[in-house]
Amino acid sequence: MFLDRDSYIEKLNTLYHGENFETAVLCSAPGMGKTTFLQQFSTQKNCLYFRAALTTEKENFHALKQEAIRVLGENKKLTDARRFAELFRAIGKAASEQRLLFIIDDYPHLIKQNRRLSTLIQNYIKKEWTTSRLFLIFCKPVDAYEKEAAQNPNVMLLRPFTFFETRQLFRHYTLEEQIYLYGITGGVPGYFQHFDPSLSLQENLFQLFFRESGAFYRLPEEYLRIHAPLPELAHSALLTLKSQRRKLHEICERTELTPSAAGSLLTGLDALKLTEKIIPVTEEEGSRRTMYRICDGVFRFWYTFVSPYVNQIAMGHGRDFFENEVLPQLNTYFKDTFEDICRQFLFLLKQTDQAPFPYERIGSWWGQHPTKKRTEYVPIAASNENNMLLGACFWTDEWIDLDALTQLQKHASLFPHSTKWYILFAKSDFVSGMETIFGDSVKVYTLEQMCTLAEI
């Protein structure tokens, strides 16, 4: 079950099998499996696929023309086309009687040298192509998603796979190893290809991160150098975050930036899908309780474990540091990954109408206790206007007893105007009877149960 991708394929197929002119927009960050997705959708369809290059307008014109002739066959309108307007008219004519799937990949490259091309295409969408059976798909970067979604109902965003989707691709790993893999990759398909199935997960981590020739050893620094507008400051901010959640003032202290400048820097890293804002589920955007964390799994692992040892790795001591310094910390490190998986499971419960109430936000909660004058933290939380779900995760091999629920229920006073619900997640198992004793307001799930329910 690949939730987003399956629903997107179904939606695109519905559009494709219609009779009218249609457009759709596919937004994606690098490494999200866009090409594989398009290959899957376009199989056995009449398809003109064109990937625009970062080159001159003239070169892109000739490349599209040649591909159109190859797919549609030689005809006078195509071969005589001397500019994009004539070429687009010929492509539309080819779709006058039969459905033609026309995919323009890396669309920003096509219009980079001539912004009037965008206006031309919009004019064709509104006039020239309306009577054709053309199905036009634009592929755009991830940062275009919000704008596109406000203008076109057929906009799709390729997200990383969830843990429950990722584990279906790595059945040869144990359940715990699947969690480790997910924590490293964050479900990004482009990272999967670097894992050698003939090696253990542990050996893969060493080979990828702790050797100078490893695929991930230099990746973060090289990526920032190419994509980040201020790579040195971005590196400093990510060093501050590592595997932790940090407040803005902590990042300001490390980078020596003003809050405004640090906020702009983090906005840029967010656009690159490297960091994300974390806000308590009861707070709105702009909350003073906002925190930040690295959301890309490879970057988070690299800044936590590789960055402190780059000199030793360069001197050939990567194996020693991996085995003696990193391996003993891995189990603790992946506790946060387990919490992320539990939040994904909450979303799955909502999608399948098994949630205790229709929660609007899923995440965690933290804030000041009104009488104890200390910060309280609830790792799993979901809410709507009248209800609050409080949850805890136990990344341990020991059985969980009733004390776990009692501790969680102590947070109830923080939400006096909400109906309270409780949910417990455990890597291992619970003592029996919790749900029987406390009724529908309490749910408990083991990791194995979550995985089983996710496959139904």
N, C-alpha and C positions, 0 to 999 in steps of 0.2 A: 504494500500500500504506500504509494508515493503521493502524498496528499495534494500538494500544490500542482505538481507536474501532471498527475492523472486528470485533475479537474481542468487544467489548462488545455491538455490534449483534447478532452471531450468538448470543451467550449470551441476550440479552433475547428474541430471536425464538424460541429454543428454549423458554424459560419461557412465553412468550405462547401458543404453539401447544399447550401442554399442557392437561390437563383440570382440574387442581387449582388451588386458591387459591395465589397466590404473592406474595411481597414482594421488593423489591430497593431498594437505596439507591444514589443517585448523588451523589457528593461532588465539589465543584468550587469553585475560586476564581473571582472575577470575571474575565471576559474569556476564559474557556477554551472558549467555543463551546457552552455547555450547551444553550441554546435551539435552536440549529441541530441539535445532536445529537438532541434530543427530537423535533423536527419530522421528522427523517429516520426515526427509529424508529417514530413514531406514524402515519406515512402509511398510508392505507388500513386503519386499524384503528379499532375502536369505542372511542373515547378521550374520557374526561372529564379535561380538563386544568384545574387550578386553581392559580393563583399567589397565595399568601397575601400580603396587604399589611401593611405596618407600621402597623396601625391597631387599632381596638378589636375585641374578640371578636365583638361584635354585627355590625359591618360585614363582617367576614370570613364570618360565618355566612350573612348575606343574599346576599353575592356568590357563595358556593359553591352556595347553594340555587338562585339564578337560573341559574347555569351548568348545574347538574344538570338542571333543568327544560328548558333549551334543548337539551341533548344527548340526554337520555333521554325527553323528552316529558312532558307533564303527566299526572300520576296522583295519586290522592288522598293516598297516603302522602307523596309529595314536597311537594305543595302544603300539606298540613296540618302539616308538620314545624315545630316551634317551638323546637327545640334540636338540638344536634349529634348527640346519641344517636339521635334519631328520623331525622335526615337521613342518618346513616351506615347505619342499618338499611334505609332506603329504597334507598340506593345498592347495598347488598349484595343486596337483593331483586331489583334490576334485573339483577344479574349471576348470578342463580340458574340460568339456562338457557343464556346465551350469554356468551362472554368479554367482559369490560369492562376496559379499561386505565384506571386511575385514577391520575393523576399529581398529587402535591401538591408544587408548587414553593415554594421559600423556606419550607420547613416550620417553621423556628424562629419565623417571624413569626406562624404560626398559633397556636402554643402559648405565645407570649410573655406574653399577658395572663391566661392561665389554664393553669397547668401540669397541672391535672387532665385536660386534654384529651389529653395524652400518655398518661396511664394509661387513659383511655377507649378510645383508639385501640388500645393494646396489648391490652386486653380483647377488643375486636372481632376483632383478629388471631388471638387464641388460641381464641375461642369462636364469635362470631356469623358471621364470614366464612369459617370453615373449610370449610363445605359449599358455598360459592359458587364461581363461576368468575372472581372478581375478581383482577386483577393490579395490585397497588398498588406504586407507585414513589414513594419519598420523595426529595426533592432537598435536600441539606444542605450546609453550608459545608465547606471543605477540612479544617479543623481537627477535624472529627468523624470523619475517615476511620479512624484507628487504633482508636478505640473501637467503631465500627460493624463494622469488619472482624473484630473478636474475637467478635461476636455473631451475625452474619448472613453466610452463605456467598455471598450475592449482592450484594456491595458493590463498587462501581466508583469509581475515581478518575479524573477527566478531567485528564490531564497536558498540558503544552504539546506541540506537535508536535516531533518530532525534526527535525534538519536535512534528512534524506532525505525526510521527509514534506512539510516546508515548501517545498522546491524544486519539488515537483510543482505547487504552486499559483502559482509565479512563473517559469514557463518562459520568459517574455519577457526575463528578466535573464540576463546571462552567469553562468557558474559562480562566478566570484569575487564578483560582485554578490550572488548568492544567499547566499554566506557572509556578506557584509556585512549583508544584510537579516536573516539568522538571528541574527547577533551583536547586532543592535539590538533585535529583537523577542523573542528567546529562544523563538521558536515559539509565542508566545501569540496565539491567533486574534483576540482583541479589538484587538490592535495593528495587525493586517494592514489593517484597513479604512481606516486613515488614510493609507496609501500610494497616491498617485495613479498609476495605470498609464500615464498619458500623460506623466509626468515621469521624468527619469532618477533613479536611486537617489540620486546626489549631490544633485540639486536637491530631492528629497524630504527628505533629511536637513536641508538648510538651512531649508526651509519649515516643517518640524515642530518643530525644536529652536531655531533661531536667529532667530526672529521673535517678537515679543510675542504675536502672534495664533496662533502655532503650537500644534498640539494637544498637543505634549509639553513646551512651554516652561515651563508652570506645574504640570504634572501631578504631579511628585514631591512638591513642597511642599504642594499641595492635598490629595493623597492622605494624606500623613502627618498633616496637620491633622485630617482626618476620622477616620482609622482607627487611628493610632498612639496608645497611651495617654500617651506622653511625646514629643510631636512634636519639641520642641527638641533633646532628647538623641538621639532617633533620627536627626535631621538631622546632628548632630555625629558620630555613629558612622558614618553612611554617607559623610560627607566624609572620614573617616579611611580607609575602605576603598577608595573610588573603584574602580579596575580591578585592585586588588592583593589578595593574600591577606594577612591580618594576624593576629597573635596577640592573645590577649585583653588582655595587658598594654599593647599599643599602643593599643587602643581605650580602655582605662582612662586612659591618659595624656592623650588628647585630650578625653575627656568628663569627666574628674575623678571618675569613678565607682569604687566598690570593685569587685573582681572579681565578687562575688556580684551586685551591682546591674547591672553591665555584662552578666553572663551572662543575667540575667532580661530585660534589654532586648533582647538578641540573640535570645532564645527567642521574644519577642513579634514581632520582625521576621521570624523564621523562620516563625512561624505565618501571617504575611501573605504568605509566599513572596517576600520581598524579599532575605533573606540565607540562607546555608546554612553548615553546618559542613563542613569538609574534614578528613578524617582519613586518614593513611597506610593503605594497603590491608592492612598486616600488624598494625595496631593496633585496639584495641577502643574502644567508646564511653567517653568520659572520659579519653582519652589526653592526656598533657601536650603532645603535639605538635599538638593540634587547632588549626586555623586557621579563619578566617571570610572569606567573600567575598560580594559582592552577586551574587545569582543572577538577578535580574530585568534583562533586557537594557536596557530603556529607562532604568531607574534607574542602572545602571552607566555607560551612556554619558552621561547627564545629569550625574552627579556627577564624571565625568572631564573632560568638555569644556564643558559649559554653565555649571555652577556658577562656575568661575573668571571667566567673562565676562558674568555677568548684568548688571552695570552698563553695560558697553559695548553689549550687546544692547538694553537699555532706552533707550539714547541713539541707537539706530538704526544702530549700527556692526556689527551681526551678520554681514553679508555679508563685510566685511573680515576679521573674526576667524575666520570659518569657512574662508575660502579661504587665509588666510596662516598661521593657527595650528593649525587642526584637520586640514584635508586632508593636510598633510605627515605627520601622525602616524597616519593611519588604517590604513595597511598594517601597522605595528607593533602597533597596538591589537588587530587581529583575529587575531593569532597565537594568543592564548588561545582564541578561538572555534574555530580549526582544531583545537586540542588537544581541546576538548569534542566536536567532531565525530568525532575519531578514537576517543574513548572510547565514543561511541554506536555506532560501527562494531564495536567489540569486543562490545558487547551483542548486536548483530545477528548476529555470527558465532556467538555462544552460542545464540541462538534458533534458528538454522538448522543447528545441529550441525556447524559448521565450525571451532569453536574448537580450539586444539591440546590443551587439556585442559578439564575442566568447572570453570572458575574460579568462585569464590563471590563475590568482590568485584572491582569494577572502579573504577579511579581513578588515583591517582598515589602516589608514595612519596617521603618525605624523612626524613632522620635523620643523626645524627652518625657520621662515619667512625671506626671504632675505633682506627686508628693515625694517620691524617692529621689528626685533630682539627679537622675542618671539616664543615660540613653538605653532604650530597650530596642531589641532587634528581633524581628520575626522573619525567618528565612523564606517562608512560603506564605503568600497572602493573595487573596482575591476579594473583590468587593463590587457592590453596586450601591445604590442610594440607601438601601435599608438593611443590607446584609454584609457580614464580614466573615470570610473564611480564613482561619489561622492554621498554619501547618508547620511541621518540623520534619527534618530529614535525619536519618541515622545511618551514617556510613561506617557501619561496624558489623562484625560477624557474630556479635552477641545478640541474644533475644531481647526484645524491647518489652518492658513491663508497664504497669499502669502509671508509674511515676512520670513517664514521658508525657502522658496526656495531662497529668496534674500540673506539670510545669508549664505546659502550653496554655492551660486554662487560666493561669495567673495573669495572662495578658488581657483577659476579657474586659477588665475594668477600664482599659484604655479606649474602649469603643462603646460607651454607655448607651448610645442611641441606635445601635445596630443589633440585629439578630445574629448570634454567633454560631459558627459552624467550625468543626475541627477536622483536620486530616493529618495522618501520620504516614510517613514513608520510611521504609527500612531496607537496607541491603540484604538482611537475613530474614528474620521472622518475628512475630509478636506472640506474647502470651495469649491464650485463647480467651474469648469472651468480651473483648472491649466493645465491639459494636452491639453485642447483646445487652450489655450493662447500660450503655449510654444512649442507645437508640439511633435514629437516623441522623442525629447531629454530629456523629463521629464516624469517620471512615478510615480504614487502615489498608495500606497496600504494601506488599513486598515488591522488590525489584522484579522477581520472576512473574508475579501477578500482573504488574504493569506491562511487561513485554507480551504476556499472553493476551491480555485485553487489547493491546495495540494491533494485534494481528487478526482479530476477529472481523 
